[in-house]
């Protein structure tokens, strides 16, 4: 059960990591487009910053900490 939970958490974190990386690529592309006076969705990206991108980064950081703690506890107390 514990291993299944850890595997599920790691899979969810990996999906979230790729989402955060894709949003960063979108940000950089839109920022370059804005500098070149081409509309590549910077205003849309900025409007999604608070409701979508910030929570996903927070979930990624919290999940990484939780995964690390679970791994440490597993090694420390259940090593065999």
Phi and psi in degrees as a GROMACS rama.xvg file:
@    title "Ramachandran Plot"
@    xaxis  label "Phi"
@    yaxis  label "Psi"
@TYPE xy
-63.687  -44.2816  UNK-2
-64.5396  -36.7837  UNK-3
-65.346  -40.0611  UNK-4
-64.9393  -43.8105  UNK-5
-65.771  -41.5951  UNK-6
-63.3653  -40.9434  UNK-7
-64.414  -43.2193  UNK-8
-62.5313  -43.5941  UNK-9
-64.9978  -37.8576  UNK-10
-65.5007  -44.5682  UNK-11
-63.2128  -39.9207  UNK-12
-67.028  -36.3268  UNK-13
-65.9949  -42.4662  UNK-14
-62.7226  -43.2685  UNK-15
-64.8841  -38.0099  UNK-16
-60.9811  -45.3295  UNK-17
-65.7174  -33.6562  UNK-18
-64.4719  -44.7424  UNK-19
-64.575  -41.3027  UNK-20
-64.5869  -40.9687  UNK-21
-64.4023  -38.681  UNK-22
-67.6554  -32.882  UNK-23
-67.8814  -41.7129  UNK-24
-62.576  -41.3032  UNK-25
-61.7214  -42.9498  UNK-26
-60.3271  -48.4441  UNK-27
-63.6532  -43.3293  UNK-28
-62.4335  -45.011  UNK-29
-67.1419  -34.4391  UNK-30
-69.1688  -41.3262  UNK-31
-64.5848  -41.3403  UNK-32
-63.4648  -38.7261  UNK-33
-65.2272  -38.09  UNK-34
-66.9633  -30.4345  UNK-35
-92.5135  9.5764  UNK-36
62.6873  35.3238  UNK-37
-118.415  130.5  UNK-38
-80.5762  106.387  UNK-39
-116.285  21.7787  UNK-40
94.1882  23.7446  UNK-41
-64.2745  -41.4889  UNK-42
-64.5776  -39.1107  UNK-43
-65.482  -43.8551  UNK-44
-59.6339  -45.1572  UNK-45
-64.8739  -35.5667  UNK-46
-70.3079  -23.8463  UNK-47
-91.4689  -1.82023  UNK-48
-59.6155  -54.9655  UNK-49
-68.6255  -49.0978  UNK-50
-80.2757  -15.8143  UNK-51
-125.557  -52.561  UNK-52
-77.9827  -40.9975  UNK-53
-63.1705  -46.3112  UNK-54
-62.6091  -36.0645  UNK-55
-67.2698  -35.3979  UNK-56
-69.6308  -37.0583  UNK-57
-64.9674  -41.3353  UNK-58
-63.4786  -40.6525  UNK-59
-62.0762  -45.8709  UNK-60
-67.1456  -44.9503  UNK-61
-64.8957  -40.1963  UNK-62
-65.535  -37.0712  UNK-63
-65.9232  -39.7485  UNK-64
-65.993  -45.4244  UNK-65
-63.3263  -41.9178  UNK-66
-62.9503  -41.6593  UNK-67
-63.6024  -41.9664  UNK-68
-65.4374  -44.096  UNK-69
-62.0383  -39.7803  UNK-70
-65.6168  -43.0149  UNK-71
-63.34  -45.2568  UNK-72
-63.6309  -41.4423  UNK-73
-62.9899  -43.8358  UNK-74
-68.6388  -39.2524  UNK-75
-72.3307  -45.0731  UNK-76
-105.235  -21.8202  UNK-77
-117.338  15.4099  UNK-78
-69.979  138.393  UNK-79
